[in-house]
Amino acid sequence: MNPLSLVDLHLHSSASDGVLDPAALVAHAAGCGVRFMALTDHDTVAGLDQAAAAAKSLGVILVAGVELSADWRGRTLHVLGLAFDPLAAPLAGGLLQLQATRQERALQIAARLDAAGAPGNAAHALVRGAGRLPTRMHFARALVTLGAARDITTAFDRWLARGRPGYFAAKWPSLAEVTGWIVAAGGSAVIAHPMRYPLSGGARRELCAEFAAAGGRGIEVITGGGGIRNADQAISLAIRCGLEGSVGSDFHDPAIPWNPPGRLAKLPGSVRPVWSGPPFPEFETDAEPA
């Protein structure tokens, strides 16, 4: 059994592509032992108010969070914004830009799926009917509902993954620009799941150097489903690049067993927690020894 972590700074609700609504997500995380968390939906902060009300009633410390899409050298990366002011103008404007890009990408995905013989427009109608910011996960679920894929994994493998018929490479703002929005909102910027991107070791170090120069604070050292090898590599990367470490499950769905909230290895003592000090509220948790 994995050790219990009281901290989970990467969770998704139905405000983006998670299954649980924000209040239910907070309750689920609390039931898994989480006491300090961030709701980090894709390119939206729409669920924060509901999550904050639930957290207060359950005695959970919630910090504002979001997972922003960014471009670095032609590759899509995700940057977590943590403990920021959701009403800050630079971030609010950036979110509108990202949301417009997602809407346009959804239209392109639908058209490409139709052209390839899949029910793209029908899937898009289901996504729009849900009233949520469209993601590829929404399309995957719609394709399963419409009988075009057996399950979500098949939907991505056959239709939606990079190089498949429904894939569309959106033009996201640069890593430096996205990081700047978070910093301008008084928050901490963290590169999400850095070991998932198909980059060489040298490229990852260059990424971290550019990120730090733009005001980035940390990387997600411990992430759901990452495995011991990835964690060790992320720890080494954080230390080498002088970045702080974060911990997050990247939870979306209670039916998916490999990344439940809070069931994560603790941050090692050799890496400074990103949540230590402002803009985060005080919270004490044990770290693994160095």
N, C-alpha and C positions, 0 to 999 in steps of 0.2 A: 504494500500500500504506500502510495506517495505521501510525503509529509504534508501536513496541513499548513497552508499559508493564509494569514489573516489579510493579506494584501492582494488585490486583483485590480489592475489598472487597464484592463482591455476587455470590455464586454459589449455585446450588441443586443439591441432590443428591436421590436417591430417598427420603430421609427426609421430603421434602415432595413437590414436583411436578417435580423434576428427573428425568432419565433415568438418570444414572450413580450408582452407589452412592458413598458418601462417599470411600472410598479411591481408587476409579477416577476420581472427580472431581479429587482432588488431583493424581493422576498426569497427568491430561489437562491441567490448568492448568499444571503444571510443564513439560510438554512444549510448551506454548505460550509459555514464557518467564516465567511468573509466579513470583516469589520471595517475595512478601508477600501473604497472602490471608486472606479470611474466608469461612467457610461460613455462609450466611445463609438457612437454610430457613424457610419460613413457619410461625411460631408453634410451633416445636419446636427443641430442641437435641439431639435423639436421635442425630444423626449426628456430633456433635463428637468423641467418643472415637475412633471409627474414623478420622476425618479427621486427628486429631492424630497418631495412630500412623503413618499414611502420610506426613504432612508431615515428621515426624522422620526417617523413613528416606530421604526424598528431599532433605533439606536445605532445605525450604521453611518459612518462618516463617508459622505459622497463628495467628490470633487468634480467640477465640470470637465467633460472630456469630449473629444471628437477624433475621428480618424480621417485625415485629409489625403486626397489623391494628389500626387506630385510627379513631375517628370525629372529624371536625372539621366542625361546622355541618351535620351530616346527610350528610356525604360521607365515603366510605371512603378513608383514606390509609394508606400503609405507612411505618413507621419502622424503620430499621436500628439494632439494638443491636450495638455493637462493643467488643471487648476488655473484657468483663465477667466476673464470677464466675458460672458457670452454676448453681452451687448456692445462690446467694443467695436467701433466703426470699421477698422481695417479687416477684422475677422468676419464681421457680418457681411461686408461687401465681397470678401473672398468666397464665402459660403454661397452667396447668390450666383457667383460666377461658376463655381463647381457644380451647383445644382442645374444650371442651364446646360452645362456640358453633359451632365448625366442624362438629361431629357433628350438632347440631340443624339447622344450615343444610343439611347433606347430605340429611337426611330430608325437609326442605321442598322442596329441588330435585327429589328423586326423585318426590315426590307431584305437583308441578306439571308435571313432564315427562309423567308418566302421564296426567294430566288433559288434556294437550294432544295426546296421541296418540303420544308418544315412549316408548321403553322405559326409563322412569325407574327403576323398581325393579330391573330387570335390570342397568342401569348401576350402580346403587348396590351391588348384589351383587358386581359385578366390582371396584368400588372397595374394598369391605370385604375382599374376598378378597386384595387386594394388601397389606393390613395396614398401610396408611399413613394419615397424617392427611388427610382428604378435602379436596380443593380442586376448583374448577371445572375446572381442567386435567385432573384425573383423570376427571371426568365427560365432558369433551370426548373424551378418548382412548377411554373406554368406548363412547360413542355412535358413534365411528368403527368400533370393533371390532364393534359390533352392527348396523352397516349403516344407522344413522339419520343419518349425516352422511358426506360424501365425505372430509373432512379436518378437522383441528382448527379451522382458521379458519372453515369452514362450520358446525361445531358451535357455535361461539360466536355467529356471526352469526345463525343460525337459532333456536338454543335457549337459549343461556346468557348472552349479553351483557345489560347493563342494558336493560330494556324488552322483552326476549324472554320466551317462555312459562316457561322454567325458571329465570328469575332470581329470587333471593330476597335481600332487603336485610337482612342480619344486623345485630344491634345490638351493635356493637363498643364497647369502653371508650373513654373520651375520649382525645384526643391528649395532654393534660396527664398523665393517669393512666398511660398507656403509657410516656411519656417518664420519668416518675418511677420506674417499675420499673427501667429501664435505669440511671438515675443511682444509684439505691439499690444496684444490683449492682456499682457501681464502674466502669461502662462509659460510652461515649460514644454519644449518640443523634444519628442523622442522618436527615433526611427523604429517603426514596428517590425517585428520578426525579421531582423537583418540577415539571418542565414537562409531565408527562403528565396532570396533573389539569386538568380544564376549569375553570380559575379565571381571573379578570381579574388584571391586574398588581397592582392595589390589594389584591385578596383574597390574593394570594400574599405580599405584604409583611405583611399582617395575620397570616397564617398563621405566617410566620417570626418575627414579633414575639412571638406567643403561645408559639410553640415555644421560643424563647430564654428567655422568662420562666419556662417550666417546667423549664429546665435543659438544653434541647437545645443541641448543640454545632455541628452543621454540616448541609450539604445535599449531596446527590450532584450534583456539578457536571458530571462527565463520566460518561455512562452509555451502555451498548450500544444502538446503533440510534438514538441521540438526535439526531444530526446537528449540523452546525456552528451553525446558528441557535439551536437549543435550548441548546447549550453556552454560546454567548455570552450568552443571556438568563440562564442559571443563574449564570454568572460575575458578571454585573451584580447579580443578586439577592443573592448571597453577600456581595459587597462592600458593597452598600447596607445590608444587614441585620446586618453585622458577624459573619457566620458563617463557619466554616471549610469547606473543600471536601473531598469524597471522590470516589473514582474506582471504578466498578464496572460490569462487563459485564451483570449480570442474566442470566447464562448458565443455561440449562436443559437444552439438548439439542445434542449435536455435529452433528446433522443440520440444525440451523437455522443458516444461514450469516451472519446479520447481527449476531450478538453473541458471537463466540468470546472465550474468556478472554484477557485481556492485550492484545488488539489495540485499544487505546484511545488517544485523544489524551492527552498528559500534562497534569497540572494546571498552569495558568499560574502564573507567579511572583507575580502580583497577589493570589492566594488562598492563605492559609495551609493546608497539608495537615492534615486532621483527625488523621492518624497521627503528627504531630510532637509528641513529648512524651508524658508519662503520660496514660492508662493503657497506651499502646502500647509495645512493645519498640522499641529503637533500630533504625532502618533508614534508610539513606541512598539517595536516588534523585534524579536530576536533574529539575528542573521547567522548563517553558518560561519564557523570559524575560518579565518584566512588560511 
